[in-house]
Amino acid sequence: MMTGESHESAPAGGIKSPIDGDLLDDVSQRPRVITPFPSPKLTDLPIFQGDHKESLYWGTYRPQVYFGVRARYSLRNFLVAHQTDLFVRVAKLKDDEKCRTPQSLVAGLMWLGAKDDGKHLLRHFCENSDDLKSFGWREHNGIDFGRQELLQQDMILETSFVKSKEGSLGYGGDWSVRINVKNKRMNDDVKKRVHLFFYVADEGGDVVSLGKDVLSLKDSSILASGSRADVGNWQMHLKSQDHLETHYCGFKKPDIVSLSNNVQQDLVVQERKCGQLQLSDTSEDSSSIYVFQISTTTQSTIDIAFVTGIREETSDVEKRILSLTGLPLSSLLEEKHIAFDAKFKECFHLSEKLDPETLVVGKAAIGNMLGGIGYFYGQSKIQIPRNSQVQPKGEDDFLLYWPAELYTAVPSRPVFPRGFLWDEGFHQLLIWRWDFRITLEIVGNWLDLMNIDGWIPREQILGDEALSKIPKEYVVQIPSNGNPPTLLLVIRDLINGIRAEKFNKQERDEILSFLDRAFVRLDAWFQWFNTSQKGKEKGSYFWHGRDSLTNQQLNPQSLSSGLDDYPRASHPTEDERHVDLRCWMYLAADCMNSITDFLGEKGRLVTEVDYSSIVKLLSDFNQLNQMHYDHDHGAYLDFGNHTEDVRLIWKEVTREDGSVSRELVRETFGKPELRLVPHIGYVSFFPFMFRIIPPDSSILEKQLDLISNRSIVWSDYGLLSLGKTSSLYMKYNTEHEAPYWRGAIWMNMNYMILSSLHHYSIVDGPFSDKARSIYEELKSNLIRNVVKNYNETGYIWEHYDQTKGTGEGARVFTGWSALILLIMSEEYPLF
């Protein structure tokens, strides 16, 4: 059933789990589009409970800030930790809004940087425009350790995070942060003044107590303390052997989004009053957030230890503080560093293959990927379906999804610090090779966001911090639009890992238990795609959501495809056939067929879909060629109502208020007709990527010729997203929308094409040598260019320029650009 056309209410009792985010709601009258899928949640599986859950409780789960710590708090944690009867507790908290929102203790770091005009800038949230030479996690294991470097002009800030359960009685244990402030140049002994600001906040608004000796620090002092139901009594200590000057300010409302503005305002007032750049040493009554200014010089080390579960009858607090600061902390961090290096070698086998510079980039790729994992909680905003009987409240023209949590990796901390559905599948191709349990839980989190019709919102903007980093027009999600089901790439990779005996029996059983529960959701997801995105002809599909009425876009975007402005048919209609979506559906059906085989009779009882028949249909080479192959170009193309004669021209436009403005608008000069769309680029290679082309087919040779053609998509830096022969190559889509997928080099698609080049180079066929030659050159080009850019700029980038190879777009784009590590290690998904 198409979500956009379904307006009936959900049946009463449709939600199986009593711990859903909306367990206190009456769901009987809820519109279907915002009704959870009626199946036990994957995140409630036993494999994600107990020690596993507690080991991931605290973490650097705030990717949007330069350094931040929070807990993956949930109502279930509280109930399990305190063995409280669920329904009694729910009754007590029914009118308490706090039980609906996972409110954690939150900590983070800010510091003052100087801009060119001499004005001070408080750095807190990651920014793509900040003049940092480089920043990012150099190492991170995804669980209890990470080391990050932030290079600002002539100073290096190094932040290390580590956790310890030893001696702690609090849920999740203790943690510590080390901040090293160093001069950038090794021989520079001049100590420069530095102002750091470390804060702790209780999101629930509970009172945080200020330490007694904050203004007269000794070697070790309590900065703050408090008590929470989840971790018990807690204390935060600061320890340093260097000279520090400290000040503080406290606020009642834990407004993290506005915190840096509030702190900067406090600093400005104090500077005017006393001429000193220091906080006011004041706090509001019942403050729930404290910011501590730590003024020191470069060449200083500051340790901040957070201990939980403190009981009056025990006297081991000082011992625990000592173990998390000073020399013991140095030893612990060194131990974790050695373990990270050892696991890196074990997982990716690179030490004998590559030079040290390349290894550094590989470690930054996995470190940033794991360090960028975030935990979010909130409610997605959903567009009200067309012809819906639901009436918007006030000025809102959207519905609120149920309150939900999301544990996920993110594409880029400064630009995209939130969950993206199609990105996540590529992320997990890397992460499962490091820790498959993290992958299973992240995939489970995403599948738990499925509604009753099998739809998952493609972009997750959950919570105030996430909302603060995105333009308003991109917040509301459209329930008729999908996103490539890349999570199935990972699931099939795990299945093939089982077949290749990469997992021991316990690990295999855990994966199978996950698949057993996930199958009903994956089946619903497939059926949503297979009904809502299908085309007019059997075996055809098209991405919904293109704007057929726009007079602004040169070629209406297909955001749901993930390829945004990649050119499709000039005039969107239901006659369209998108070759990339057909291939994604082939992957999905093949994956579901594999899971059904693994689960046996149990899987066949769950679904009415004959996946083997769908696989047979969508892998039919002759039908694929009839629908999408162009013999003149030797390429696979989309089909639709199209003309090449469309341009953006300047026109005087009269607005509703009568004013006249000069705008760039779209004009069609030729008559569109149903035809293959003559744009060669990434979309043209999807049948190649998904290995539908037989290894002995002459079409395979033509694909190899296209890939290696310098006049079309080949460059010394990687494969271009759109061929130079396309009429829309590097063309702006609107006055202000620069080309995005119209020429630039993107790592995820290069990885998929490289993967298939590798495949065709090792299977028997007349073109294996040719595939091997192209594979080796493309692999070398990609690695060399990413490493060169990293050495020059300190970053892995969102995409790379097709003529110069320079990094472009978002910095610290260690989402799918981190796949460069799998390219280095030659690890590719098996089909």
Buried (B, 14 or more C-beta within 10 A) or exposed (E): BBBBBBBEBBEEEBBEBEBBBBBBEEBEEBBBBBBBBBBBBBBBBEBBEEEBBBBBBBBBBBBBBBBBBBBBBBBBBBBBBEEBEBEEBBEEBEEEEEBBBBBBBBBBBBBBBEEEEEEBBBBBBBBBEBEBBBBBBBBBBBBBBBBBBBBBEEBBBBBBBBBBBEBBBBBBBBBBBBBBBBBEEEEBEEBBEBBBBBBBBBBBBBEBEBBEEBEEBEEBBBBBBBBBBBBBBBBBBBBBEEEBBBBBBBBBBBBBBEBBEBBBEBBEEBEEEEEEBBBBBEBEEEBBBBBBBBBBBBBBBBBBBBBBBBEEEEEBBEEBBBBBBBEBBBEBBEEBBEBBBEBBEEBBEBEEEBEEEBBBBBBBBBBBBBBBBBBBBBBBBBBBBEEBEBEEEEEEEBBBBBBBBBBBBBBBBBBBBBBBBBBBBBBBBBBBBBBBBBBBBBBBBBBBBBBBBBBBBBBBBBBEBBBBBBEEEEBBBBBBBBBBBBBBBBBBBBBBBBEEEBBEEEBBEBBBBBBBBBBBBBBBBBBBBBEBBBBEEEBBBBBBBBEEEBEBBBBBBBBBBBBBBBBBBBBBBEBBBBBBBBBBBBBBBBBBBBBBEBBEEEBBEBBEBEBBEBBEBBBBBEBBBEBBBBEEBBBBBBBBBBBBEBBBEEEEEEEEEEEEEEBBBBEEEEEBEBBBBBBBBBBBBBBBBBBBBEBEBEBBBBBBBBBBBEEBBBBBBBBBBBBBBBBBBBBBBBEEBBBBBBBBBBBBBBBBBBBBBBBBBEEEBEBBEBBBBBBEBBBEBBBBBBBBBBEEBBBBBBBBBBEEBBBBBBBBBBBBBBBBBBBBBBBBBEB
